[in-house]
Amino acid sequence: MKQTRVLNHLSPSGSLVEPTSASTDSAIAASPVHELHGLAVPVADDLAGKEAALEKIRVQRFVENAEEPFFAAAQRWIEDCSRQVKLPLNFCGGFLIVRLYRLITPASEQTPTLMAAVYEAAAAYDFAFLALGHADDEADMTRVRDGGPTRFVTHPNTRAVDGINLLLSGVTSMHATLNKWPQRVKSEVEVAPGRHPLLAEVAAALLRALREASFPILLDRAGLGHYSEGQATPAGLSRILVDAQSLQRIDAFNHHRAHTYFMRAAELASLLAGYSSVSPELLATLNEIFRTLAGLGAAADDLDDMFIDFAAGVHSVCTVMAHLCIAQDLALRPFFRRSIAENLVVGQRQRLENFLGNPDTHSDRIALIELLDEIGIRRALAEHLERDATLLAVAVYKAVHAFGLKPQFMIELVSVVCRDPTFKVPDIYLVVMEAALEESLLSTMSVQAGKFITAYLLERFWPRLGGMVGS
């Protein structure tokens, strides 16, 4: 039976399934070993559950006779492809789905059987997005990820069919999971095979997420709004266009790309939990959180790939900001760079040209970092990112105070995206989050939180000589 409840508060409200005392699954959930539910379940446990589900998708048979000699090689090829394609730092949709589901459902809906289904759905979402991660690597000329060559580099002649197979695996797995969604029945039987009551809505949300997230990749390939015409870089791309709207274009590009990914994952989590819709007020607040978080996440990814981006000559927050720091037009430069002697800026501009789009940049990291330090790009990035970080702090405060969002959830998200299990925020910030603040106090708190967030990202991902932090 289709659910019609509306999610307007981030806490358990209503039930997707009917619990029964005769259910073995209920007894397991109530036992001392499995008594945890919600965000009390360690993040590592949920990540491990999703990864196990992801592995099941990797080894699933594309055809029934996949083990026959004539088909076995193709089956292995598909499995190898899925292991070689890596998602960027800010691709954490499966994690969002699992932890949001934990946040908005009661314990009766977090039994091992139901959570196994949630893991499978989250893994299917991640697997489908592997296809877009694969295409994104090619669009951005990302040749190395997690210490190894990207798939489009090692298998250039099969990149199109690789993407199609990844996409089909993910979408097919989502449908298979929804078609056997566990549901409680009032009998001695633990669970009965069925289908998720909002199957059509979940499937539509997945396809919408894939469609919307694909669009920026097309922009990337076309270079629309990001590149100038004229001499191409050694990598074959046009020179980066720098004007008064450069950062706004980059921000709009990154906000849309990652924001779509985050918001659709949140939508899927609410549908899987049995909510047919989200209240407009909560939706608007989540929209603001993920829009600003998306910009910061994209910046972290750009910092992590800085050497690669400069070597390929692609647009990113870092490459565009470097150009703005040495722009001929004083109005385009950060304020603190406008009084620099022109002959010094001309020299810096010439040196930067030698790095952008030059494959040797990747091997000459010392000289590039020295130049970036010299032109003050880290300070310029801090000033730029603090605006988004401050808006994020305001949005999170509103979500915590008005809708019951747990600060722990946001801390977990940063920890996973930044691959930093030790991440934490000052205790005073958590205390303030629970208090009702006047407008002036909220503004002061948000500015300080914005500075803290920005400082953390720059410290965590700013490239060090000899390697990248977090890689």
Helices and strands as residue ranges (DSSP letters): E 6-7, H 24-30, G 32-34, G 38-40, H 43-58, H 69-84, H 93-104, G 107-109, H 112-139, E 144-145, E 148-149, H 151-154, G 156-158, H 159-179, H 199-222, E 227-232, E 238-240, H 246-272, E 277-278, H 280-304, H 306-312, H 317-325, G 330-332, G 335-337, H 342-355, G 359-363, H 365-374, H 377-403, H 407-417, H 427-433, H 439-461
